[in-house]
Amino acid sequence: MDFDVEKFKERRYLFSLTLLVFVVAATTAVVLTDEGGDSYSVWDCTFTDKDTCIQTEITEYQDCEEGDTNCEYTSEGIEEVSMFTDQVNYVKAPMTDEEYSVESLDVGDNAAWDAEFLDNGTFLYTELDGKLVHHDGENEIDSAEVGTEKFGNTGLLGVAADPEFEENRYVYLYYYKGEWQELDPDPSEDVDPIYNRVSRFTYENGELTDEEVLIDDIDGSSGHSGGRIDIDPEGYLYVTTGDSEFLKSDYEELYGKAQEPDFLGGKVLRTTLDGEIPETNPKDSYVYAKGLRNPQGIDFHPETGDPYVSMHGPWRYDEVNRIEPGANYGWPAERCGEPYEETVEAENTTDPVYCFDEWTLAPSGTTFVDDKKHPWYGYYFVTGLRGSMVYAIDLDGEETEGEVFYIRETEEIDNRLRNVEFHEGSLYLFGDGYGVGKLTPEE
């Protein structure tokens, strides 16, 4: 994504980089384009004719002669900046021209995974280690423990509030139903499979009571459990589930089960709010769509009501899919509509509406802006774990287009971004670290 350096500085899309010379692991870096139009990778601190190293802001580099340790920070000759999230992951996407303010809500070291705004403006959020928190943006109102533990990338995941929450106090939660285990056990040892469940609770005065299990024994793993839940305008609960990759048992027996209709992993599930299978489901099953790898975001189009789901791909090839009843999205026989795993068969597959085939976003939570008077109406916003960014996709034009909308500012929101919610004119960003971000369009 190419954009003007000075505008970049003014817009404060600056995040701190700690890039050590010749250190490959866990780096964040940039590509610089000089006046001649040539681009140079600097993650390894090497230009064609000089050694360089990014030390602070990405609009500057160290101009060094060979053998010189007294280097000068400079932006001279650099007209454009192109960013990427690690040493092999160039972000080939434009930066938005939208103007907005960035605020941070001081909610402490929240480590949020999912969130839900309530009608009174307060919100609920989940933490992987099993805590459900009710917050007003300034103070914690109350919280409750679900009775699960963080296990890798599973634990307490999705949350949804009942449409009649103020009257019935119902909340719906997706959580890992087991206990902590060794992430890398001895393969000769017997280990417990990973199962998740979706339950309805009554949540009042900091207590979760009256659990009603809606869907049980959802196959999961420490890595791929899916876990996002949401209620559509008609009152049905949708659940995204992972394909159980890294499941601690005989993985060969499980590979490709995202294609099997009776296996609950690698699917979008659909249930009534009482846990019944809807009559309008494609079959007499909770399975609404299949062939998904690790879908972690879902929201409903503000005009059509169609569910749109974001999904982690296998090294790039992240997807956004419009979910149709009974559709097969191909995994693992296909990725982004292209053949991938020859040993698995998939028939009558549906291609994604958007594919990240050139770089990795690692998409998680998503939201549509559903206010018709809002300047961002209709955009589908996707949080990216890789690079701590928000990506905006226009799904309603003649061509589906996307752009980098926000990049984490460490002074204000210090986390990987797990979820985004739209509420009363602003986007709210939730993630692994400190604070909740709030993006509001400028007048």
C-alpha positions in Angstrom: 0.0 0.0 0.0 1.6 3.2 -1.1 0.9 6.5 0.5 2.5 9.9 1.1 5.0 10.0 4.0 3.9 13.4 5.4 0.2 12.4 5.3 1.2 9.2 7.0 2.9 11.2 9.8 0.0 13.6 10.1 -2.6 10.8 10.3 -0.5 9.2 13.1 -0.5 5.7 11.6 2.8 5.3 13.2 3.5 2.3 15.3 6.8 1.5 17.1 9.1 -1.0 15.5 11.8 -2.9 17.2 13.7 -4.3 14.3 17.2 -5.7 15.2 19.8 -5.9 12.5 19.9 -9.4 10.9 17.4 -10.8 13.4 14.7 -12.8 11.4 12.4 -14.1 14.1 9.3 -12.1 15.1 10.1 -9.0 13.2 7.8 -6.3 11.9 9.1 -4.3 9.0 8.5 -2.2 5.9 9.4 -1.8 2.3 10.6 1.6 1.2 10.2 3.1 -2.3 12.6 5.7 -3.4 12.2 8.5 -5.9 13.1 6.2 -8.7 10.2 3.9 -7.9 12.4 1.0 -6.8 11.3 -0.8 -3.7 13.7 -2.3 -1.2 13.1 -4.8 1.6 14.6 -3.7 4.8 13.6 -6.4 7.3 17.2 -7.7 6.9 18.6 -4.2 7.0 19.9 -4.4 3.4 19.5 -2.1 0.5 21.1 -2.8 -2.9 24.0 -0.3 -2.3 24.1 0.3 1.5 23.2 -1.2 4.8 20.2 0.1 6.6 18.2 -0.6 9.7 14.7 0.6 10.7 15.0 1.6 14.4 12.0 3.8 15.2 9.3 5.2 13.0 8.8 3.5 9.7 9.2 6.7 7.7 12.9 6.8 8.6 15.9 4.6 8.1 19.5 4.6 9.0 21.7 5.8 6.2 25.0 4.0 6.6 28.2 3.5 4.7 29.7 0.1 4.8 31.4 -0.5 8.1 30.0 2.8 9.5 28.4 2.4 13.0 27.6 6.1 13.3 24.4 6.2 11.2 22.1 9.1 10.5 18.3 8.8 10.6 16.8 10.2 7.5 13.8 10.2 5.3 15.6 11.8 2.4 14.8 10.2 -1.0 11.9 8.2 0.4 8.7 9.3 -1.3 6.4 6.4 -0.4 6.2 3.8 2.3 4.8 0.3 1.8 4.2 -1.8 4.9 4.2 -5.5 5.6 3.6 -7.4 8.8 6.7 -9.7 8.8 9.7 -10.6 6.8 7.8 -12.6 4.2 4.3 -11.0 4.3 4.0 -7.9 2.2 0.6 -6.2 2.6 -0.4 -5.4 -1.0 -3.4 -3.2 -0.3 -4.2 0.5 -0.4 -4.5 2.6 2.8 -7.8 4.2 3.4 -8.4 7.9 2.7 -11.1 8.0 5.4 -10.5 10.5 8.2 -11.3 9.5 11.7 -10.3 10.1 15.3 -8.8 7.4 17.5 -9.6 7.1 21.2 -8.7 4.5 23.8 -11.1 3.3 26.5 -9.2 2.5 29.6 -10.6 -1.0 30.4 -7.3 -2.3 31.7 -5.4 -5.4 30.5 -8.6 -7.0 29.2 -7.3 -9.6 26.7 -10.8 -9.7 25.1 -11.7 -12.3 22.5 -15.4 -11.4 21.7 -17.7 -8.6 22.6 -21.3 -7.6 22.5 -22.9 -4.1 23.0 -26.1 -4.0 24.9 -29.0 -1.6 24.3 -28.0 0.7 27.2 -24.6 1.3 25.7 -22.6 -1.0 28.1 -20.9 -4.0 26.7 -20.0 -7.6 27.5 -16.6 -9.1 26.5 -15.1 -12.6 27.0 -11.5 -13.5 27.9 -10.0 -16.8 26.9 -9.3 -17.8 30.5 -13.0 -18.0 31.2 -14.1 -14.6 32.4 -17.1 -12.8 31.1 -17.0 -9.0 31.9 -19.7 -6.4 31.9 -18.2 -2.9 31.3 -19.4 0.6 30.6 -16.2 1.9 29.0 -14.9 3.5 32.1 -15.5 1.0 34.9 -16.2 -2.7 35.2 -19.8 -3.2 36.3 -19.4 -6.9 37.2 -17.9 -10.2 35.9 -18.4 -13.9 36.2 -16.4 -17.1 35.6 -17.7 -19.6 33.1 -15.8 -22.6 34.4 -13.4 -23.2 31.5 -9.6 -22.6 31.0 -7.5 -21.1 28.3 -6.0 -23.9 26.3 -3.9 -22.6 23.4 -6.3 -20.6 21.3 -9.4 -22.0 22.8 -11.2 -21.3 26.1 -14.0 -18.9 26.5 -14.7 -17.6 23.0 -17.9 -16.2 21.5 -20.6 -14.2 23.3 -24.1 -13.1 22.1 -26.8 -11.3 24.1 -30.4 -12.3 23.6 -32.5 -9.8 21.7 -34.7 -9.5 24.9 -31.7 -9.4 27.2 -33.0 -6.5 29.3 -36.0 -8.7 30.2 -34.7 -12.3 30.3 -30.9 -11.7 31.0 -30.0 -14.5 28.6 -26.4 -14.7 27.2 -25.0 -17.3 24.8 -21.4 -18.5 25.2 -19.1 -20.7 23.2 -16.5 -22.3 25.4 -14.0 -25.2 25.8 -15.6 -27.8 28.0 -12.4 -29.5 29.2 -9.4 -28.7 31.4 -5.9 -27.4 30.7 -3.7 -30.0 29.0 -0.2 -30.2 27.6 -0.1 -28.5 24.3 2.6 -30.8 23.0 2.1 -34.1 24.8 4.1 -37.3 24.3 2.4 -38.9 21.2 2.6 -42.3 22.9 0.4 -41.1 25.7 -3.4 -41.2 25.7 -4.8 -37.6 25.5 -8.2 -36.2 25.7 -9.9 -34.9 22.6 -10.9 -31.2 22.6 -14.6 -30.5 22.7 -16.4 -27.1 22.8 -20.1 -26.3 23.5 -22.6 -23.5 23.1 -24.8 -22.8 26.2 -27.4 -20.3 27.2 -27.0 -18.7 30.7 -28.8 -16.2 32.8 -26.4 -13.4 33.6 -27.4 -11.1 36.4 -25.5 -9.2 39.2 -22.2 -10.8 38.2 -23.4 -14.4 38.2 -24.0 -16.9 35.5 -26.7 -19.4 36.3 -29.2 -21.8 34.8 -27.0 -23.2 32.1 -28.9 -24.7 29.2 -26.6 -26.6 26.8 -27.7 -25.9 23.2 -25.0 -27.7 21.2 -22.6 -30.0 22.8 -19.4 -31.9 21.8 -18.3 -29.6 19.1 -15.0 -31.0 17.8 -12.2 -28.4 18.3 -8.5 -28.1 19.1 -6.0 -25.9 20.8 -5.5 -24.1 17.5 -8.7 -24.4 15.3 -11.9 -24.1 17.3 -13.6 -21.2 15.4 -15.8 -19.8 18.2 -17.7 -16.8 17.0 -21.4 -16.7 17.6 -24.1 -14.2 16.6 -27.9 -13.9 16.3 -29.4 -13.0 12.9 -32.3 -10.6 12.4 -34.7 -13.5 12.4 -33.6 -14.7 15.8 -31.4 -17.7 14.9 -28.1 -18.3 16.5 -25.1 -18.9 14.2 -21.9 -20.7 15.4 -18.6 -20.9 13.5 -16.5 -23.9 14.3 -12.9 -24.8 13.4 -11.7 -27.9 11.5 -10.0 -29.4 14.6 -6.5 -29.2 13.1 -3.9 -29.9 15.9 -6.5 -32.0 17.7 -4.5 -34.1 20.2 -5.4 -37.5 18.9 -4.9 -39.4 15.7 -5.0 -36.4 13.3 -4.8 -38.6 10.2 -8.2 -40.0 11.1 -9.7 -36.5 11.4 -8.1 -34.8 8.3 -10.8 -33.8 5.9 -13.7 -34.2 8.3 -14.7 -30.5 7.6 -16.3 -32.1 4.5 -18.3 -34.7 6.5 -21.9 -33.6 7.3 -22.1 -35.2 10.7 -18.8 -33.8 12.0 -19.4 -30.5 13.8 -16.0 -29.1 13.1 -15.2 -26.9 10.1 -18.8 -25.7 9.8 -21.3 -22.9 10.3 -23.9 -24.2 12.7 -27.4 -22.7 13.1 -29.8 -23.3 16.0 -32.9 -21.7 17.6 -32.3 -19.8 20.8 -33.7 -22.9 22.6 -31.2 -25.3 21.0 -33.7 -26.8 18.5 -32.7 -27.5 14.9 -34.5 -24.9 12.7 -36.9 -26.3 10.2 -35.3 -24.0 7.6 -31.9 -25.6 8.0 -30.7 -27.5 4.8 -31.0 -30.9 6.6 -32.2 -32.2 10.0 -28.9 -31.0 11.5 -27.3 -28.0 13.1 -24.9 -27.9 10.2 -25.8 -25.0 8.0 -22.7 -24.9 5.8 -19.5 -26.9 5.6 -15.9 -26.9 4.3 -14.4 -24.2 6.5 -11.0 -24.1 8.0 -11.0 -21.8 11.1 -13.8 -19.2 10.8 -13.5 -16.6 13.5 -15.8 -13.8 12.4 -19.4 -13.5 11.4 -21.9 -10.7 10.9 -25.1 -10.2 8.8 -25.4 -7.9 5.8 -27.6 -4.9 6.8 -29.8 -5.1 3.7 -29.9 -8.8 2.7 -29.4 -10.4 6.2 -27.0 -12.8 4.6 -24.2 -14.1 7.0 -20.7 -13.2 6.0 -17.8 -15.2 7.7 -14.1 -14.5 7.8 -11.8 -17.5 7.8 -8.1 -18.3 8.4 -6.4 -19.9 5.4 -3.4 -22.1 5.2 -0.5 -19.6 4.9 -2.2 -16.7 3.2 -5.4 -17.6 1.4 -7.6 -16.1 4.1 -11.2 -15.8 3.0 -14.4 -13.9 3.4 -17.5 -16.1 2.5 -21.1 -15.3 2.1 -22.7 -18.2 3.8 -25.5 -19.9 1.9 -27.6 -22.8 3.3 -26.1 -26.1 2.4 -23.1 -24.6 0.7 -19.7 -26.2 0.7 -16.7 -23.9 0.9 -14.2 -26.5 -0.1 -11.7 -26.9 2.7 -9.4 -28.8 2.7 -9.8 -29.9 -0.9 -9.8 -26.2 -2.0 -8.4 -22.9 -0.7 -9.9 -19.7 -2.2 -11.6 -21.9 -4.9 -8.4 -23.4 -6.1 -7.4 -27.1 -5.6 -5.3 -27.7 -2.5 -5.5 -31.1 -0.9 -5.7 -33.9 -3.5 -6.6 -36.6 -1.0 -9.9 -35.0 0.0 -12.9 -34.7 -2.3 -15.3 -31.7 -2.3 -18.3 -31.4 -4.6 -20.4 -28.4 -5.7 -18.1 -25.9 -3.9 -18.8 -22.2 -3.5 -15.9 -19.7 -3.9 -15.3 -16.9 -1.4 -16.4 -13.4 -2.1 -12.9 -12.1 -1.1 -9.5 -13.9 -0.9 -6.2 -12.7 0.6 -4.0 -14.8 -1.7 -0.9 -12.5 -1.7 -0.5 -11.8 2.1 -1.8 -13.0 5.4 -4.4 -11.0 7.4 -5.2 -13.8 9.9 -8.8 -12.6 10.2 -10.8 -12.7 13.4 -13.9 -10.8 14.4 -16.0 -8.8 11.9 -18.8 -6.3 11.7 -21.0 -4.5 9.2 -21.8 -0.8 9.6 -25.7 -0.9 9.5 -26.5 2.7 9.9 -27.7 4.0 6.5 -26.7 7.6 7.4 -23.2 6.6 8.4 -20.3 7.4 5.9 -19.1 3.8 6.3 -22.5 2.2 5.7 -22.3 -1.3 4.1 -18.6 -1.8 4.7 -17.5 -5.1 6.1 -14.8 -4.6 8.7 -12.4 -7.4 9.5 -9.8 -7.5 12.3 -6.4 -8.9 11.4 -4.3 -10.6 14.0 -1.3 -10.4 11.7 -0.2 -6.8 11.8 -2.8 -5.7 14.3 -5.0 -4.0 11.7 -8.6 -3.5 10.6 -9.4 -4.2 6.9 -12.4 -2.7 5.2 -14.2 -4.5 2.3 -16.8 -2.9 0.1 -18.9 -5.9 -0.9 -21.6 -4.0 -2.7 -19.8 -2.4 -5.7 -19.4 -3.8 -9.2 -16.0 -5.2 -7.9 -15.3 -6.3 -4.4 -12.6 -4.0 -3.1 -10.7 -3.7 0.1 -8.3 -1.4 1.9 -6.3 -1.2 5.1 -8.4 0.9 7.4 -6.5 1.1 10.6 -3.1 0.0 12.0 -2.6 -0.4 15.7 -1.2 2.7 17.4 0.8 1.3 20.4 0.3 4.5 22.4 -3.4 4.1 22.4 -4.3 0.4 21.7 -1.6 -2.0 22.5 -2.8 -5.4 21.3 -3.5 -7.8 18.5 -7.0 -7.1 17.3 -9.5 -9.9 17.9 -12.8 -8.2 17.3 -14.5 -5.1 16.0 -18.0 -3.9 16.9 -20.1 -1.0 15.5 -22.1 0.9 18.0 -23.7 4.4 17.8 -21.5 5.8 15.1 -18.1 4.3 16.1 -16.1 1.2 15.6 -14.8 -0.4 18.8 -11.7 -2.6 18.7 -11.1 -5.4 21.1 -7.9 -7.4 21.4 -5.2 -9.3 23.3 -3.7 -6.5 25.3 -4.6 -3.2 27.0 -7.5 -0.9 26.2 -10.4 -0.8 23.7 -10.0 1.4 20.7 -12.7 3.7 19.3 -12.7 5.0 15.7 -15.1 7.8 14.9 -15.4 9.5 11.5 -14.3 13.1 11.4 -17.0 15.7 10.6 
